[in-house]
């Protein structure tokens, strides 16, 4: 078998590293804490701390895991921005609002850009071209872009 020469510690480290890789592809902080705990426990096992053989070892392992989890949550919470909340706007909520054309709009492509309330959105015109600097009004939303008409 491929894994017969590996100790449990290296397998635990491998699973911890796997959690980190999964977190990279699916960010959300939920895999960083168990990944960090697994890495620390795996390193302890590789260094010879036998946490699986006795009651004291299991208690020691649980304490180390809890301390690692608390420290990880604290450290990662310090890395996140303070009171900044992410901007979430439903495209339908833009209907009726006005903005300014940043890139020329036409009715056939989505290369046009419009600034509305300080945010930039992909847009197309209802009919014809609308030049840069023109004021426009949102009349509809279609998926991830908006449809505007010149005011």
N, C-alpha and C positions, 0 to 999 in steps of 0.2 A: 504494500500500500504506500502511496506517496507521502502521507502524513505521519507514518509510524516513527520517524526520527525527529519530528517536531514535538516540542513540549507543549503543554496546555497554555503556558504563558505566551508563546508565539502565536498560537491560534487566537487567543484573546486579543492580542495586539492587532492581528490581522482583521478581526471583526471590528475593532475600534477604528482602524484606518478605513475600513469599508464604510462605516457610518459617516466619517468625514467626507469621503468621496460622494456618497449619496446626498449629503447636505449641500455640496457644491452644485449638484445638478438640480436640486429641489430645495432652494433656500427657505428657511423658516425657523431656524434655530432649534428645532425639535430633535435633531439627531446629534447635535454637537455635545450636549450634556452626557448622554449615554456613551458616545464615542470617546469622550475625554475620560470618563470613569473606566471604560474598558481598557484604554491605553495605560492608565496608571496601574490598574490591577494586573494587567499583563506584564508590565515592566517589573512590578514587585515579584511576580511568580518567576520570571526569568532570572531575577537577581537572587533567587533562593528563598524568598519568604513564602513558606508553605501555608497558604491561607485556607486550603481545602482539607487539611488532615485532622484538625481538632476543632473543638468548640471555640477555643480562644482565637484560633486562626480565622474562623468564620466571622466572629464578632469583630476582630481586627479588620477584616476585609470589608465588612459592612460599614464600620466607622470611616475607613479610608474612602469608600465609595461615596458616603454621604458628604464628607468634607470636600471631596473632589467635585461633587455635584453643586454644592453651595458656592464654592470658589469659582467654578465655571459659570454659573448663572450670574454671579456678581461681576466677574470680569467681562463677560459678553454684554451685560446690560450697560456697562460703562462705555462700550464701543458704539452703542446705538445713539442716534441723535436724541436730544432731550425731549422737548415739547413739540417738535415738528411732527405733524400728522400728515400722512400721505394724501396727495391730492386725488380725489376720486370724483369724477364727473360723469354722470350719465349723459350720453350724447343727446338723448331726448330732452334733457333739461336746457339745452342750448337753443332750442327752437324759440324764435322771437327775439333773441339777443342780437346785438349789432357788433361789428368788428371791422378791421381794416385788412385789406389784401396785402400780403407780403410777397407772394409769388403769383404771377399771372394765373387766373383761373379760366378754365374752359369747361364745356359740358361733356368732353370725351375722355379726359384723363384726371388722375388724382394727384398730379404734381403740384397743384396749387396749394398755398398755405394762407391761413387767415389767423390773425391775432384777435382773440376775444377775451376780455378781462385779464390780460396779461399772459394768457396761455396760447400756445400755437396749435392749430388743428389742421389736419388734412381736409381739403375741401374741393368741391367742383361747383361750377355755376349751373343754374337752372337752364340757361340757354345762352350761347355765345360766349365771347371772351370778356373778362373783367380785368382791367389793368391794375398794376401795383398802385397802392395808395388809395384805392377806391373804398368807400364805405359800403359795407354789405350787411344784409340781414339774413339770419339763419331761417330757412323755411322747412327744413326736414333733416333727419339723420338717417343714414343708410350704412349700417354696420359700424365700421370704425372711422367713417368720414361724415362730413356734413355737406348739405346742399344749400347754397346761398343765392340770393339775388341782389342786384345793385340797388342801393337806396336812392 
